[in-house]
Amino acid sequence: MTVQTGSRRHVLATLLLASAAGLAFAGSRDFWRFETSGDFLTGESEGVSIGPEGQVRLAPALRSLHESEQPFIWSVGPDGSGGVIAGGGAQGALIRIRQGASEVLAETGEVGIHAVAVGADGAVYFATAPGGSVQRILPGGERGVFHQPEARYIWAIVPEPGGSLLVATGMPGSVIRVQPSGSAETIFTTSEENVTALHRAPDGTVYLGTEPSGIVFRIDSESGSMALYDSPLGEIRALALNAAGEVFAAAVAASPGGAAASSGAAPAAPEAPPASAGVVATTSFRVLAAAGPVPSSGPGAAPANGLMGALYRIAPSGAAQTIWESSRDRPLSLAMLRDERLLLGTGDRGRVYRVTRDGDVTLLFRVDSEQVTAAVSEGGVTLLGASNPGRVLELSASPRTEGAYRSRVLDAGGAASFGRISWEVRTPPGSAVSVETRTGNSAEPDDTWSDWMSAAADVAIASPAARFLQWRATLRSDGSSSPELGSLEAAYLPVNLAPRVTRITLHPPGLAFEEMLNTSAPRLQGMERRPELTDAARRGQSGSGLPAGSGRQLFLHGVRTATFRADDPNGDRLRYRISVRRQGDVPWQPLRSGLSETIVAWDTSTMPDGRYELRVEAEDSPDNPPGETLAGSRTSRPFTVDNTPPVISDLTVTADGAIRFRASDAGSPIRRASVSVDGGPARVVRPVDGIADSPSEDYDARLDDFPAGAGTVVVKVEDDMGNAGAAEARVGS
């Protein structure tokens, strides 16, 4: 394999390398891999094809026959004598191309010529829009209107044996058979606005596609007309037929304005067409709706599943299968090649695909125009019409001698160093594949990027460290056979970035979560030591919003639980260190270290009452070597530790049921007070101010049903931390 060496921008390389100096790189390297067609289709191809298994090969050669002054080439076809006829827009000129020279056969003044055909006698037929006429140029050069239907658009014309012509119209949608004498018979009408595609089989069966419902119809002499397939997309753009009688339909999603808008024809107010001498119009039959309960997208429907277009294979029975679909490429033209593979022209990236009946898809090549709007393959000659800009091209069976594939811009997510690059190639004699790379720190390659630099297989990438990398492969051949690139892999190591602790949640005092363990001895999540739990300590059931893997909620006096979230930009695994400090104290006291779970619980009964803060530190040590680890931390909101029960003072009880006392707590507000008479049920009482919300509350309650002769009253008070204090008084004391 021959590898060419490219130049390096020394200044840029020095700056990039200097910016990387002193940085630690993430412990986990990663790879960009290109091995499937989906991988390779994300890049840009110039003169190469991408096969169904991702093989990159030199594309067939293309010969430019004509560079048009018209932006659109809507129709192409051989003229029967070695030349090519092309119909264009927006000037509506008809062009003959022969032996490298072009001549204008007709200037119509219409928006476009959407169909051309050459009869057996050499007469050239072409259809204009939106004027909606079929014109003919006889071999002697005489030009005239061959047929003027009562329609605004003519989308397709197909010659028949014997000299007649099939004409597909829009607004209204119909198919008309015009005899050589000019007499006409309408053989098909529909409620669809446009008949946009037309194909005649060798046995005389006619297939057509419509818009805006995207229906494929069949017309034959035995059964008349019937709907063969109702596609989920809005417009049948092109049809083809193989020897087995299978129909292939290229469909596009419905567009505002229908077929006229998608074809670039400007709708105009209909004018009364001039009558053609000797034209006799008859109607053979009329189809108003599709047969069978098949779904239809309907006029103006949105693209199905976000699709821009699809290619369907339809059996004679009407059974259909999608063999190609895309959310980025619109199928605009279709031709059956001699080997019965299909050539599918698309927009708006100028891509041409080759598709087998079984759905094996090859991106054959890309043209230097936005749309491939016409395709025809007859007698071993394959012609393409391209638009924006307008071109006429001829496809060769021989491969090009050089082509290139350029990958999408690859993003390491941050500054990165690049490792080994490797690829698999097949290089027959006379062929070669070379690979180059370039790097930069802007999402789009610009002047700040490095130059392309040659790469050697299984060797580290020579381009300087940066965030973005792009590679390209150049394929060369002496014309005898094409090399093939099968896959490519490039390693990179992002600069290590510090993890972030994004949230700390402090759960209510006493709340803990039992681990889901298959053991008879329960364990609290986040607890370093296993406490003794009784059934009485367990309450409730697991609720929503608990940490993953949590079991039942438990209440244990003095226990505090915190859960937290952290992430690492490099995807490294994390370990956590938990510290606590009392507000006003500088040093942090270690609580737990080496945690891998994002929950911690601890017993506060040994901590002095007061206001505290919790700190969670996350470190990426599991995936980085010593000395290169990074950490991030977050401090919680202050929280209260209060293990001292509230105090009850000045308790008096009178014989008429008046109960007076004061409840005080040094660490947290009073939450609840209750009284019990002679061991009876507890009765909740409210403070004088009506709300228990302060560290000190006065109570003056009277029990209406206070029993006569009562002996003692017990008062119980709880604070917000769950601490409880009690006092007893005799009645009348």
C-alpha positions in Angstrom: 0.0 0.0 0.0 1.3 3.4 -1.0 1.0 6.2 1.6 1.6 9.8 0.7 2.9 12.2 3.3 1.0 15.5 3.6 2.4 18.8 5.1 1.9 19.8 8.7 0.9 23.3 9.8 3.8 23.6 12.3 2.5 26.6 14.2 -1.0 25.1 14.7 0.4 21.7 15.7 2.7 23.4 18.3 -0.2 25.3 19.7 -2.4 22.2 19.9 0.2 20.1 21.5 1.1 22.9 24.0 -2.6 23.1 24.9 -2.6 19.4 25.7 0.6 19.5 27.7 0.1 19.0 31.4 -3.4 17.6 30.9 -4.5 14.3 32.3 -6.3 12.0 29.9 -9.2 9.8 30.8 -8.3 6.3 31.7 -10.8 4.7 29.3 -9.9 5.0 25.6 -12.6 4.7 23.0 -12.9 3.9 19.3 -14.6 5.3 16.3 -15.6 2.4 14.1 -16.8 2.4 10.5 -17.9 -1.0 9.3 -21.5 -0.9 8.1 -23.2 1.0 5.3 -25.0 3.1 7.9 -21.6 4.1 9.3 -20.2 5.1 6.0 -23.3 6.8 4.7 -22.9 9.5 7.4 -19.9 10.8 5.4 -19.4 12.3 1.9 -18.4 10.3 -1.2 -16.7 11.7 -4.2 -16.4 9.1 -7.0 -16.9 6.1 -4.7 -19.8 3.8 -4.0 -20.9 2.4 -0.6 -22.1 -1.2 -0.8 -24.9 -2.9 1.3 -22.2 -4.3 3.7 -20.3 -1.0 3.9 -17.8 -1.8 1.2 -16.3 1.4 -0.2 -15.3 1.0 -3.9 -14.7 3.2 -6.9 -18.0 4.2 -8.5 -18.8 3.7 -12.1 -17.5 6.5 -14.3 -19.9 9.3 -15.3 -19.6 11.2 -18.6 -21.0 14.7 -18.7 -23.0 15.1 -21.9 -24.5 18.6 -21.3 -24.1 21.4 -18.8 -27.5 23.3 -19.1 -28.3 26.9 -18.6 -31.6 25.7 -17.3 -31.6 24.8 -13.6 -33.7 21.7 -14.1 -33.5 18.7 -16.4 -36.9 17.0 -15.9 -36.7 14.3 -18.6 -34.1 12.5 -20.8 -34.2 9.8 -23.4 -32.2 8.4 -26.3 -33.3 9.9 -29.7 -32.9 6.6 -31.6 -29.9 7.7 -33.6 -27.1 7.9 -31.0 -28.1 11.2 -29.5 -30.0 12.3 -26.4 -33.2 14.4 -26.0 -33.6 16.4 -22.8 -36.4 18.5 -21.5 -35.7 21.3 -19.0 -37.0 24.1 -16.9 -37.5 26.8 -15.9 -37.2 28.0 -19.5 -39.0 25.0 -20.9 -36.4 24.3 -23.6 -36.1 21.0 -25.5 -32.4 20.1 -26.2 -30.8 17.5 -28.5 -27.3 16.3 -27.5 -25.2 14.5 -30.2 -21.5 13.9 -30.4 -20.7 16.4 -27.7 -22.7 19.2 -29.2 -26.1 20.6 -28.0 -28.9 22.3 -30.0 -32.2 23.7 -28.9 -35.0 22.0 -30.7 -37.8 24.0 -29.1 -38.3 26.9 -26.8 -41.8 26.6 -25.3 -41.9 29.5 -22.9 -43.5 27.0 -20.4 -42.1 26.3 -16.9 -40.9 22.9 -17.7 -40.9 19.9 -20.1 -41.6 16.9 -17.8 -41.7 14.1 -20.4 -39.9 13.3 -23.7 -40.2 10.3 -26.0 -39.2 9.2 -29.4 -41.5 7.3 -31.7 -40.6 4.4 -33.9 -40.6 6.8 -36.9 -38.1 9.1 -35.2 -40.7 11.7 -34.3 -39.9 13.5 -31.0 -42.7 14.0 -28.5 -42.5 16.3 -25.5 -45.0 17.5 -22.9 -45.1 20.9 -21.4 -46.4 22.3 -18.1 -48.3 24.0 -16.8 -49.7 24.6 -20.4 -50.5 20.9 -20.6 -49.8 20.1 -24.3 -48.1 17.3 -26.1 -46.0 18.6 -29.0 -44.4 16.7 -31.8 -41.3 17.3 -34.0 -41.3 15.2 -37.1 -38.1 13.9 -38.6 -38.2 16.7 -41.2 -38.2 19.3 -38.4 -41.9 20.2 -38.6 -43.2 21.1 -35.1 -46.8 21.2 -33.9 -49.3 20.4 -31.1 -50.0 16.7 -31.2 -52.5 16.7 -28.4 -54.1 19.3 -26.1 -55.9 17.6 -23.3 -58.2 19.4 -20.9 -55.6 19.3 -18.2 -53.2 21.7 -16.6 -50.2 19.3 -16.4 -48.7 16.4 -18.4 -46.4 14.3 -16.3 -45.5 11.4 -18.5 -45.8 10.2 -22.1 -45.1 6.6 -23.3 -45.0 5.5 -27.0 -46.9 2.3 -27.9 -46.4 -0.1 -30.8 -48.3 1.1 -33.8 -47.5 4.8 -33.2 -50.1 5.6 -30.5 -49.0 7.6 -27.3 -50.1 7.2 -23.7 -50.4 10.5 -21.9 -50.5 10.9 -18.1 -52.2 14.2 -16.9 -52.8 16.2 -13.8 -55.7 18.4 -12.7 -57.5 16.3 -13.6 -55.7 13.0 -13.2 -56.2 10.8 -16.2 -54.5 8.6 -18.8 -55.2 9.3 -22.4 -54.3 7.2 -25.5 -53.6 9.4 -28.5 -53.6 7.7 -32.0 -51.1 8.7 -34.7 -54.1 10.6 -36.4 -54.5 12.7 -33.2 -57.8 11.1 -32.1 -57.8 10.6 -28.4 -59.4 8.2 -25.9 -59.4 8.7 -22.2 -58.7 5.2 -20.8 -58.5 6.1 -17.1 -59.8 8.8 -14.8 -59.5 9.1 -11.1 -60.4 11.4 -8.3 -56.7 11.7 -7.6 -55.4 15.2 -8.8 -52.4 13.9 -10.7 -51.2 10.8 -12.5 -47.6 11.4 -11.9 -45.9 8.1 -13.2 -46.7 5.9 -16.2 -45.2 2.6 -17.3 -46.2 0.2 -20.1 -45.3 -3.5 -19.9 -44.4 -5.5 -23.0 -47.8 -7.3 -22.9 -49.6 -4.0 -23.0 -50.5 -3.8 -19.3 -50.3 -0.2 -18.1 -49.2 0.8 -14.6 -49.6 4.3 -13.2 -49.0 6.1 -10.0 -51.0 9.0 -8.5 -50.8 12.0 -6.2 -51.9 13.0 -3.5 -52.7 9.6 -2.1 -49.8 7.7 -3.6 -51.8 4.8 -5.3 -50.4 2.4 -7.9 -53.0 1.3 -10.5 -52.9 -1.4 -13.1 -54.8 -1.3 -16.4 -55.1 -4.4 -18.6 -57.4 -5.6 -21.3 -58.9 -8.4 -19.2 -59.8 -6.9 -15.9 -59.8 -3.2 -16.8 -58.3 -1.0 -14.0 -57.7 -1.7 -10.4 -55.8 -0.3 -7.5 -52.7 -2.5 -7.1 -51.2 -0.8 -4.0 -52.0 2.2 -1.8 -48.7 3.5 -0.4 -48.4 5.3 2.9 -46.7 8.2 1.1 -48.3 10.9 -0.9 -46.9 10.7 -4.4 -45.7 7.9 -6.7 -42.8 9.5 -8.5 -41.6 6.8 -10.8 -42.3 3.2 -11.8 -40.3 0.3 -13.2 -41.0 -3.4 -14.0 -38.9 -6.5 -14.1 -39.2 -9.7 -16.2 -41.2 -11.4 -13.4 -43.9 -8.8 -13.5 -43.0 -7.2 -10.2 -43.6 -3.4 -10.1 -41.2 -1.1 -8.4 -42.7 2.2 -7.2 -40.6 5.2 -5.9 -42.8 7.3 -3.6 -42.2 10.6 -1.9 -43.9 12.2 1.1 -46.7 14.6 0.3 -45.6 18.2 -0.1 -47.5 21.5 0.1 -48.9 22.2 -3.3 -48.8 18.6 -4.3 -47.0 17.3 -7.4 -46.9 20.7 -9.1 -44.9 22.2 -6.2 -42.5 19.2 -5.8 -41.8 19.3 -9.5 -41.1 23.0 -9.7 -44.1 23.9 -11.9 -45.8 27.1 -10.9 -49.6 26.6 -10.7 -51.4 28.9 -13.0 -55.0 29.6 -13.6 -56.4 27.1 -16.1 -57.0 28.4 -19.6 -59.4 26.9 -22.2 -57.1 24.8 -24.4 -57.4 25.3 -28.1 -59.2 22.4 -29.9 -57.1 20.0 -31.9 -58.4 19.1 -35.3 -59.5 15.5 -35.6 -59.4 14.8 -31.8 -62.2 12.5 -30.6 -62.4 12.1 -26.8 -64.1 9.1 -25.3 -64.1 7.6 -21.8 -63.6 3.8 -21.4 -64.0 3.5 -17.7 -63.6 5.5 -14.5 -62.0 4.6 -11.2 -63.2 6.6 -8.2 -61.4 4.9 -5.3 -58.9 2.3 -4.5 -60.1 -1.3 -4.1 -59.8 -3.0 -0.8 -59.3 -1.7 2.8 -55.7 -0.6 2.3 -54.7 2.6 4.3 -54.1 5.8 2.5 -52.1 8.8 3.6 -54.7 11.2 2.1 -54.2 14.6 0.7 -51.7 16.7 2.5 -50.7 14.0 4.9 -47.6 14.3 6.9 -44.6 12.0 6.0 -45.1 8.5 7.4 -42.7 7.9 10.3 -40.7 11.0 9.2 -39.8 9.4 5.8 -38.9 11.5 2.8 -39.4 8.6 0.5 -39.4 4.9 -0.1 -39.1 2.2 -2.8 -41.7 -0.5 -2.9 -41.6 -3.9 -4.6 -45.2 -4.9 -5.6 -46.1 -8.4 -6.7 -48.7 -9.0 -9.3 -51.1 -10.0 -6.5 -50.6 -6.6 -4.9 -48.5 -7.8 -2.0 -45.9 -5.0 -1.4 -42.6 -4.8 0.5 -40.5 -1.8 1.3 -37.0 -2.4 -0.1 -35.5 1.1 0.6 -36.6 4.1 2.6 -34.9 7.3 3.8 -35.6 10.2 6.0 -33.1 12.4 4.2 -33.2 11.4 0.5 -36.2 12.0 -1.7 -36.5 9.4 -4.6 -37.1 11.4 -7.8 -36.2 9.0 -10.6 -36.1 5.3 -11.3 -34.7 3.1 -14.0 -34.4 -0.7 -14.5 -30.9 -1.7 -15.5 -30.1 -4.6 -17.9 -29.3 -6.9 -14.9 -32.6 -6.0 -13.3 -31.1 -4.0 -10.6 -32.7 -0.6 -10.0 -31.1 2.8 -10.4 -32.7 5.2 -7.9 -32.0 9.0 -8.3 -32.6 11.2 -5.2 -32.4 14.7 -3.9 -31.4 16.9 -2.2 -27.9 15.5 -1.9 -27.6 14.3 -5.5 -27.2 10.6 -4.4 -27.8 7.7 -6.8 -28.5 4.3 -5.3 -28.5 0.9 -6.9 -31.1 -1.4 -5.3 -31.7 -5.1 -5.8 -35.2 -6.6 -5.7 -34.3 -8.1 -2.3 -33.4 -4.7 -0.9 -29.6 -4.7 -1.0 -28.7 -1.1 -1.4 -25.5 0.5 -2.7 -24.9 4.2 -2.7 -23.5 4.1 -6.3 -22.3 7.7 -6.6 -23.1 11.3 -5.9 -23.5 13.8 -8.7 -22.5 17.5 -8.6 -26.1 18.6 -8.5 -28.7 18.7 -5.8 -31.3 16.4 -7.4 -31.2 13.5 -9.8 -34.6 14.2 -11.5 -34.6 11.8 -14.5 -33.2 8.4 -15.2 -33.6 6.0 -18.2 -31.8 2.9 -19.2 -32.4 1.6 -22.8 -30.3 -0.6 -25.1 -27.3 -0.6 -22.7 -27.3 3.1 -22.3 -28.1 4.7 -19.0 -28.8 8.4 -18.9 -29.4 10.7 -16.0 -30.9 14.2 -15.8 -29.7 16.3 -12.8 -31.1 19.6 -11.4 -29.6 22.6 -9.5 -27.6 22.9 -11.7 -29.0 21.2 -14.8 -26.9 18.4 -16.2 -27.2 15.5 -18.5 -25.0 12.5 -17.7 -24.2 9.1 -19.1 -23.3 6.2 -16.8 -20.4 3.9 -17.8 -20.0 0.3 -16.8 -16.3 0.9 -16.1 -15.1 2.2 -12.7 -13.4 5.5 -12.2 -9.7 5.6 -11.7 -9.8 7.7 -8.6 -12.3 8.6 -5.9 -12.4 9.6 -2.2 -14.5 9.1 0.9 -14.5 11.7 3.6 -15.9 10.8 7.0 -18.2 13.0 9.1 -16.4 15.1 11.7 -15.8 12.9 14.7 -16.3 14.5 18.1 -14.3 13.2 21.1 -16.5 15.4 23.4 -13.5 17.5 24.5 -9.8 17.8 23.9 -8.3 14.3 23.2 -5.2 12.5 22.1 -5.5 10.1 19.2 -4.2 6.5 19.1 -3.9 3.8 16.6 -5.8 3.9 13.3 -6.3 0.7 11.3 -8.3 -0.4 8.3 -9.2 -3.4 6.2 -8.7 -3.1 2.4 -8.6 -5.3 -0.6 -6.2 -4.0 -3.3 -6.1 -6.0 -6.6 -3.1 -5.4 -8.8 -3.0 -1.9 -10.1 -5.0 -0.5 -7.2 -4.3 1.3 -3.9 -6.0 2.8 -0.9 -4.4 5.7 1.1 -5.8 7.2 4.3 -5.3 10.7 5.7 -6.4 12.5 8.9 -6.8 16.1 10.1 -7.8 17.6 13.4 -9.2 20.8 14.9 -11.1 22.4 17.7 -14.0 23.9 15.7 -17.0 21.7 14.8 -16.7 22.6 11.1 -13.3 22.3 9.5 -11.8 25.7 8.8 -8.4 27.4 8.4 -7.6 26.6 12.1 -7.6 22.9 11.4 -4.4 21.0 10.7 -3.5 19.9 7.2 -4.3 16.5 6.0 -1.6 14.1 7.1 -0.9 10.6 5.8 -1.8 7.8 8.1 -0.2 4.4 8.3 -2.2 1.3 9.2 -1.8 0.1 12.8 0.2 3.2 13.8 -0.8 6.1 16.0 -2.5 9.0 14.2 0.0 11.7 13.4 -2.4 14.6 13.5 -2.1 16.8 16.6 -4.3 16.4 19.7 -7.6 18.2 19.5 -11.3 17.7 20.0 -12.4 16.8 16.5 -10.9 14.4 13.9 -11.8 13.7 10.3 -10.4 11.1 8.0 -10.5 10.5 4.3 -9.6 7.5 2.1 -8.5 7.9 -1.5 -9.0 4.9 -3.8 -7.0 4.6 -7.0 -7.0 2.1 -9.9 -5.5 1.7 -13.3 -9.0 1.0 -14.5 -8.8 -2.8 -14.5 -10.5 -3.3 -11.1 -11.4 -1.3 -8.0 -9.8 -1.5 -4.6 -12.1 -1.9 -1.6 -12.2 -0.4 1.9 -14.1 -2.7 4.2 -13.8 -1.0 7.6 -11.8 1.5 9.6 -11.2 2.0 13.3 -9.5 4.9 15.1 -8.7 5.1 18.9 -8.9 8.2 21.0 -8.4 9.2 24.6 -10.3 12.2 25.8 -8.7 14.6 28.3 -9.9 13.7 31.7 -12.6 16.0 33.1 -13.6 16.2 36.7 -16.8 14.5 37.8 -19.7 16.6 39.1 -22.0 16.0 42.1 -25.3 17.4 40.8 -27.6 16.9 43.7 -27.8 16.0 47.4 -31.1 15.0 48.9 -31.4 14.9 52.7 -34.3 12.7 53.7 -36.4 13.3 56.8 -34.8 12.5 60.2 -35.2 8.8 61.1 -36.1 7.7 57.5 -34.0 4.8 56.2 -34.3 2.3 53.4 -34.0 -1.5 53.8 -31.7 -3.2 51.3 -33.3 -5.8 49.0 -31.3 -8.8 50.2 -32.2 -12.5 50.2 -31.4 -12.8 53.9 -33.3 -13.0 57.1 -31.2 -10.2 58.6 -32.2 -6.9 57.0 -29.6 -4.2 56.3 -30.1 -0.5 55.8 -28.9 1.0 52.6 -25.9 3.3 53.1 -25.2 2.1 56.7 -21.7 1.0 57.6 -22.9 -1.2 60.5 -25.9 -3.4 60.5 -28.3 -2.3 63.3 -30.6 -4.5 65.2 -34.1 -4.0 63.8 -37.3 -5.3 65.2 -40.6 -5.8 63.4 -42.0 -2.9 65.3 -39.3 -0.7 63.7 -40.5 -1.5 60.2 -43.4 0.5 58.9 -45.1 1.2 55.6 -43.9 0.0 52.2 -41.6 1.1 49.5 -42.8 4.4 47.9 -42.1 6.2 44.6 -38.9 8.3 44.4 -36.8 6.0 46.5 -33.2 5.1 45.5 -32.9 2.3 43.0 -32.9 -1.1 44.6 -34.5 0.2 47.8 -36.8 -1.9 49.9 -39.2 -0.8 52.6 -39.0 2.5 54.4 -38.0 2.2 58.0 -38.1 4.7 60.9 -35.1 4.6 63.2 -34.6 7.3 65.8 -31.3 9.2 65.3 -30.6 7.8 61.7 -30.1 10.3 58.9 -30.1 9.3 55.2 -28.8 11.3 52.2 -28.9 10.3 48.5 -27.0 12.1 45.8 -26.4 12.2 42.1 -23.1 12.5 40.2 -21.9 12.2 36.6 -18.6 12.1 34.9 -18.1 13.7 31.4 -15.8 10.9 30.4 -18.2 8.1 31.6 -15.7 7.0 34.2 -16.8 5.0 37.2 -16.9 6.9 40.5 -16.1 6.5 44.1 -17.5 8.7 46.9 -16.2 10.2 50.1 -18.7 11.7 52.6 -17.8 14.3 55.2 -19.8 16.2 57.8 -19.1 19.4 59.8 -21.0 21.5 62.3 -21.7 25.0 61.0 -19.0 27.4 62.2 -16.4 24.6 62.5 -13.8 24.7 59.7 -12.5 21.1 59.6 -14.6 18.4 57.9 -15.0 15.2 59.7 -14.8 12.0 57.6 -18.0 10.0 57.6 -17.6 7.4 54.9 -15.1 6.8 52.1 -14.8 4.4 49.1 -18.5 4.3 48.5 -19.7 3.1 45.1 -23.4 3.5 45.8 -25.1 6.9 45.9 -26.6 6.7 49.3 -25.3 7.2 52.8 -27.0 6.7 56.2 -25.5 7.3 59.6 -26.4 7.4 63.3 -26.5 11.0 64.6 -27.0 9.9 68.3 -23.3 10.5 69.0 -23.3 13.9 67.5 -23.9 17.1 69.5 -27.1 18.9 68.7 -26.7 21.7 66.2 -26.7 22.7 62.5 -24.6 20.7 60.2 -23.5 20.4 56.5 -22.8 17.3 54.5 -20.2 17.2 51.7 -20.1 14.6 48.9 -16.9 14.2 46.9 -16.9 12.2 43.7 -13.5 10.8 42.4 -12.9 9.0 39.1 -10.2 6.8 40.6 -11.6 3.4 39.4 -10.8 4.3 35.7 -7.7 6.5 36.1 -4.2 5.8 37.3 -2.9 7.3 40.6 -1.9 10.9 40.2 -4.3 11.5 37.3 -7.6 11.2 39.1 -9.9 14.2 39.4 -12.7 15.0 41.9 -15.7 17.1 42.2 -17.7 17.9 45.3 -21.0 19.5 46.5 -22.1 20.7 49.9 -25.7 20.1 51.1 -28.0 22.7 52.6 -27.7 22.9 56.4 -29.6 20.4 58.4 -30.4 20.0 62.1 -29.2 17.3 64.4 -31.4 17.2 67.5 -31.5 14.1 69.7 -32.6 15.9 72.9 -36.3 15.5 73.8 -38.5 18.6 74.4 -39.1 19.8 78.0 -42.5 20.2 79.5 -42.9 22.8 82.3 -45.6 24.6 84.3 -48.0 21.7 83.9 -51.3 22.2 85.8 -54.7 20.3 85.5 -57.9 21.5 87.1 -60.9 19.4 88.0 -63.0 21.0 85.2 -60.5 19.7 82.6 -58.3 22.8 82.0 -54.8 21.7 81.1 -52.0 24.2 80.9 -48.3 23.7 80.2 -45.3 25.0 78.2 -43.3 22.8 75.8 -39.8 23.9 74.9 -37.0 22.4 72.7 -33.5 23.7 72.3 -32.9 22.3 68.8 -36.1 22.2 66.7 -39.7 23.3 66.7 -42.4 21.6 68.6 -44.5 19.4 66.2 -47.2 17.7 68.2 -48.7 17.5 71.7 -51.2 15.1 73.2 -52.8 14.3 76.5 -54.1 11.1 78.1 -56.4 11.0 81.1 -56.0 8.0 83.5 -54.2 5.9 80.8 -56.9 6.5 78.2 -56.4 7.3 74.5 -54.1 10.2 73.6 -55.9 13.4 72.6 -54.1 15.9 70.4 -54.2 19.5 71.7 -53.2 22.7 69.9 -51.1 25.5 71.3 -52.5 28.9 72.2 -51.4 30.5 68.9 -53.1 27.6 67.0 -50.0 26.2 65.2 -47.2 24.1 66.6 -44.3 25.6 64.8 -41.9 27.2 67.3 -39.2 25.9 69.7 -41.5 27.0 72.6 -45.2 26.7 72.7 -47.8 27.5 75.4 -50.9 25.3 75.7 -54.2 26.1 77.4 -56.6 23.3 76.5 -59.9 22.2 78.0 -61.4 18.7 77.5 -65.2 19.0 77.1 -65.7 15.4 78.2 -63.2 15.4 81.0 -64.3 12.7 83.4 -65.4 13.5 86.9 -63.0 12.2 89.5 -60.1 11.8 87.1 -56.8 11.2 88.8 -53.8 11.8 86.6 -53.0 13.4 83.2 -50.0 12.5 81.0 -48.8 15.0 78.5 -46.5 13.9 75.6 -44.7 16.4 73.3 -42.7 15.6 70.1 -40.3 17.8 68.2 -39.6 17.9 64.4 -36.7 15.5 64.9 -39.0 12.8 66.4 -37.7 13.3 69.9 -40.5 12.9 72.6 -40.8 14.2 76.1 -43.5 13.4 78.7 -44.8 14.7 82.0 -47.4 13.7 84.5 -49.6 15.7 86.8 -52.4 14.9 89.2 -55.8 16.6 88.7 -56.2 19.7 90.9 -52.5 20.0 91.6 
